[in-house]
Structures are given as structure tokens and as C-alpha cells.
Amino acid sequence: MKVIIYNNQLKQKHIDQIKETATKAGAKVCFIDSEDNVPEEFSDAEVMYGTGLKIIGRSKHIKWFCSPSAGIDFLLKPGVFANEDCIITNSAGSYGVSIAEHIIMVSLMMMRQMQVNYRKSIAGVWGERLLQKSLKDCRITVLGTGDIGSAFARRVKAFEPKSVVGLCRSGECSESSFDRIYRIDELDGVLRETGLLVMCLPGTHETEGILSKERMELLPDDAYVVNVGRGSAIDEDALMECLESGKLAGAALDVFRNEPIPEGSPLWNTKNLLITPHVAGNLTIDHTLDTNVAMFCEDLIRYSEGKPLEHAVDKQLGY
């Protein structure tokens, strides 16, 4: 078995960890710094862990591709894989800590109007006392109760919100930090009692446009929206309209329909919109990268033993 590793964010300890695991799995491993620099000896490699689409798009030998990202909707488009039967695993489970902290950060920034006074401070202007809100006694709704949603629920409980409810396809979740769990099809009723809506959904046909203009109208006028899942889940035009009119108190988006946001897009100047460039979850935090690599190594052993992969993606569901 031959394995290609293309992840330039790995540290030496991770490289050593992968080499050690490959030895246990009876595999030869090759670390590359560019998809164009694959040694001839590894042209028939059957396993790849990393980023980039060139190799999986041209090699029919790849039987398992491990993506270091959690979202894999971009891998499910026609023509991405030369071998359409290639097993895909993702790294959902490694980003919960990082993204949960991001959600807490941007939620507090909006509620405390931090971005307003920060902009004044970098311009050399003394700010003013502004109306502020709190996570305490806030009614929080988490759309998506997987690793990210559950990690956020555990952390936000420390702020003593009035309630933290979650929604998922099945209406079932073992995370005890949620006060209640609802099915996705019960969303409309839940939105009416939501002060902070946190969206951490994968990109699927079911989640496309789930926060429509009609659903935004169901939210209280002083509600906030945070999206760290996929930009396709929100009607961006409707969101801008609701923010400009004051229908919503604020929104923090880390993901967008088009990334990066084009120059001249009205999103840049939308009132009360906090923009971050898809950085809520990345491999720069030690915990995230350590967990990411550990998940791949665990599945590499399972693959070598002919066992089902722990983090395999259901291509029909999209996650």
C-alpha cells in the first residue's frame, strides 16, 4: 500500500506520527509540497490525505481520500474523482473546539457592539457607551447538533443562557448541554423564540437556503445570526435587507456563497454584518491539527486491516 500526504501545515511531530503509523500499517508513505511533485514510484498510490484536487482528479488508483476539512460538498461534484468509487473520509470531529470558540467570540462582539468601538479605536477616535446585550438569559438555537454544535452548546452553557436548543434531521442528540432537541422540520416554530441563531450545517440539498427571507421574518427583531457551516444555507440578499432595515440586530458570517467575497459586493458595507474570511475552523490551532492527524492515523490502521473506516462520508447524505 502506498500513501500520499499533501498537507503543508503538518509539523515534524505529525510527520513522525504518520510515518510510524504507516510502518504499522505496512504502507509506504510520501510527503509532497505540491500536487505536481508526486514521485513516479507513488503514481499508483491508493491512499491520499490532504488538500488539492489534481491528484484525485487524474489518478484512478486512489481508493481512499482523507480530507482534512469537515465539509466535503466540493468533493461530491461530478468529475472530481477519476475513481468514482473512491471512499471519502472527512475530519469532522477535529474542529469543534476552534469553531465553538469562534462562535462565542463573534456572538459577544455583536452583543457588546465591540466592532463599532474597535473601528473607532483604530481610527484614533474615542468610542461611546452603546446599548449592549448578553448571552445570559439569551434564548439560543443551534441549527446542527454535530461536533461543532455540541461543542458550542457545552461552552455557551457557562454564560447562563435562558435556553440552548438544538435542531437536527433525526431530532435526537446525546449532548446533555442542549435543553431540548427538535427535528429540522420544526424550525419555524423554534425561530420565533430565538435570540441567537447559530448555524453549523453541512452543505447539502436539504440545507440549501434553509434560512430564507420568510424564516428571517419569523425571528424576533432583536435576534442575531451566526453562520459557520456553509454559505449556501442563507439567502444573502434577504439577510442584507433584514440587517439594513433593522429587522435583525446583527449577523456574523464566516462562510459565503462566493468565496472570497467579490470586490464591490454590498456585503462589505451591510449594516451590522460581521465578516470573517472562512477562518472559524482551520488547522492553525494545535488541538485541531493534532486531532485531525490522529483521526487519519486511526483510519489508516483500519484500512490496512480491511475494516470499515471510522470517518467515512455517506455520499448520499453529503456528510
N, C-alpha and C positions, 0 to 999 in steps of 0.2 A: 504493500500500500504506500502511495506517495501523497504527500500533503503539501499544499502551497499556503503560505501565510503572507498576507498583504495588509499590514496594519502598522503604519509608521508611528503610532502613538505608544507602542509597546516599550516598556523599559527592560533593562537587562534581566531583571528577576523574572519577568514574564516570558522572555525568550528562553531562559533556562528552564522554566516550568513546562513550557510547551515541548522543548527538546526531551526533557525527562519523561513526559507523558508519551511522546511519540515512541521513545525507546520501549516503554512498557507495552505499547500497542503494536510493536513490531513494524513501525512505519518509518519511512524516510521523510524528512521534513526540509523544506526550502523556504527561507525568508527572502522576500523580494521588496525592493523600494519603488518599483514601477511595474505596471502590468506588461510593459514591453520588454522587461528584463527577466523573463522566465527561462531558466536553463533548458537546453534541449532534452536533458535527462528527465525533466519534470513535465514535458509536454503532454504526457499521458497520465498526469496526476488525477486522482479520483476524488480528492477532498480539498476544499478551499475554505479558509477562514479569513475574512477581511472585507475591504471595500472595493469599489470599482466593478464595472460590468463587462469589460472587454474579454476577460478570460472565460467567464461562464457563457458569454455570447458566441464564442468561437470554438470552444472545446466540448465535444460530445463525450469526453471521458469523465467529466466531473459528475459524480453521482450524489455528492452531498455538498451543499454550500451552506456555511455557517455565517450569518450576517451579524456583525457586531452591533447593529441597531435593533431597536424593538419593533418599529414599524417596518413592514415589508411590502406594502401595497405597490411600491415601484417595481418589485421583483415579480409581480403577478401579471404584468402586462404581456401580451403576446410577443414572442420573438426575443425575450430577454435571455432565455436559456437555449443553448444549442441542443442540450439534452432535456427535453420537456418533462422527463420523468425524474429529474433531479430532486432529491429530498432537500427541503429548506428548513433550517432551524434559525430562530432569532434569539435575541438576547434580552427579551422581556423578563424582568426579574432583577436586572442589574441597575436599572435607572430610577427605582422608586425613591431612594434617599435624595438623590440630586434634584429630581423634578419636584418632589414634595417640598423641599426647601425653597425652590424657586416659586412655587405657588404661594407659600407663606409670605415670601418677600414681596411679590407684586401685589398681593392682596392688601398687605399693610401699607405699601406705598400709596395705593389708591385711596384706601380708607382714611389714611392720615394726610393725604394730599402732599406727600413727600416730593413728588415730581414737580409740583408747582414751585415750591420754595427752593428746590435744588436748582432748577433752571435760573431762578433769580440769583442764587448764590454764585453760580459760575459766571454770571454777567456782572458780578460785583454789586448786586442790589440786595439790601436788607429786606427779608421777607416780612410777611404779616401773619397774624393769627387767623387761621382758617377753620371752618367747620370741619370737625373730624368725627369719624365713626370707629367702631371697634369690632373685633372678632368676638368679643364677649357678648353673649346673648344674641349673636347672629344666627339666622337660620341658613345652614349651609347645605347645598345639594351637590352631590358628586356624581357626575354622569360618566360611568365606567368604574367598576369596583375591582379591577385587577391590581397588579403590583403597585402601580402609581397611585391610583385612587385610594387604596387601602393604606399605603404609607402616609399619604396626606392626612387621611382620617385619624390615624394614630397620633400624629403630631399636632393637628389643629385642636384636638381634644384638650390640650393643655391650656388653651386660651378660653375655655369655658363657654363655648357657643351654646345657644339655646337648643340646637339640634344639629346632627350631622346625618343626613340620609343619603343612601346610595341607590343608583339605578343600574341594572344590567339586564342582559337578554333573559336570563332564567328567573330573575327575581330572588336569587339565592346567593349568599356570600357568607363565608365563615368568619370574616373580620368583625370582631366584637366591638370595635370603635364606632361602627355605624349604629345609630339608634333604631333605624328601620331600613329595610331593603325593598325596593319596588321593581317591577318589570319596566323595561323601556317604554312599553305601550301605555304606561300610567304617567308618563312625563307631564302631560298637560296639566293634570291636577296638582302635581307637585310644584310646578313652576310658580303657581300663584302664592305659595308660601315660602319663596326663596329670596334670601337677601344676598347670597353669594353663590353663583353657579360656577362650578369647576368642571371643565370638560377635559377628559383624558381618554378619549375614544380612539380606536384604530380606524384607519381609512378603509371602509368597506362600502358596498352598495347600500347597506342598511343605515349607515351613519351619514351618508351624503346629504348635506343640507338639513340635518336634524334640527338645528336651531334656525328656524325660518323666521320671517318677519312676523307671522301670526303668533309664533311661540314667544318671540320677544315681547309682544304686546301683552302676553299673559304675566310677565314678570312685573313685580312692583316697580314703581317709578324710581325708587332709590336703590335698585339692585345693581350688583356688579357681576361681570362675566370674566372668567379666566379660561383661556384655551391653550392646552399644552399637548393636545392629541394630534389632530390633523386639520389643516385649514379648510378642507372640503366640508367640514361639519357645519360651517357657519355661512349664512348669507351675508357676505361682507357689505354689500350695498345697503341692506336693511340695517345692519349694525351701525354703520356710519350715520344713517338717517336718525336712528334712535339716540345715538350719542349727541348729535348736533342739536336735536330737539329737546334734549333733557329727559327723554323717556327712560334712559338708563343713566346711572350715576357715573359709570366708568367701565372700561374693559381693558384687559391685559392680554395681548395675543403674542404667543411665541411662534405660532405656525400660521401660514397663509396659503391661499390658493396658488399664488405665484410667488416663488422664492428665488432670488431676493425680490423684494417689492420694487417694482419699476420706478425709476425716477419720474417725478411728476404725478405719481399716484395720489389721489385725495386722502388715502390712508395716512400719509405722513403728517397731514395737517388737521386730522379729525380731532375734535374736541374730546378731552378726557380719555384718549386712547393711549395706552402704554404699550410701546412696541419693543420687543426683544428679537434678535435675529436667529431664531431656532437654536437657542443655546441652553434651554432648560435642562436637557439631558445630553451630556456629551462625555467623552472619555478623559476629561482633564482632572476629574476628581478621583483620588486614589481608590476609594471604595468601589466606584463604578467600574473602573478598569480591572481591578483585582477580581471582582465578581464576574465580569464579562469573560475574562480569560479562563477562570475556574469552570464556568459553565461549558465552554468549548472543550476543555480538557476532560471533563466528566463524560461528555458525549463521545469524544474520540475513543475512549476506552470502551464504551458501549458499542460503538460502531465496529471496532476491531473484534468484538465478541459476538457480533451478529445480533445484538439486542436492539429493540426499538429505541430511538433517540428521545431523550427526556424533553427536549425543547423543540420538537418537530412542529412545524406550522401546518394547520389544516388549510389547504389551498382553497377549499370551498368557502370556509368562513372568513379567510383573509387574515388570520392571526393564530 
